[in-house]
Amino acid sequence: MEFIANIQGLTAIAIGIIIGLGALGACLGIAIMGSKFLESAARQPELVPMLQGRMFLLAGLIDAAFIIGLAVALFFGFANPLLSALPK
């Protein structure tokens, strides 16, 4: 029984790491992309419509990567495949 508790505890730590690092990466990625967009818009204002569309596309892709990580973390939280592999 202690072995199952250890697996659940380590899984909870892994879930926190997955969500935390994913959120940190998404935030940094969008922040850097937004700053580069503002720099390029200040240099060439005539390209703002094209750059804005690409910026929103990339923001969606960055968020999609985080949401996929969140789905994997929730999968491990609710339907942990590591516990089903244990002998009964």
Secondary structure, 3 states (H helix, E strand, C coil): CHHHHHHHHHHHHHHHHHHHHHHHHHHHHHHHHHHHHHHHHHHCHHHHHHHHHHHHHHHHHHHHHHHHHHHHHHHHHHCCHHHHCCCC
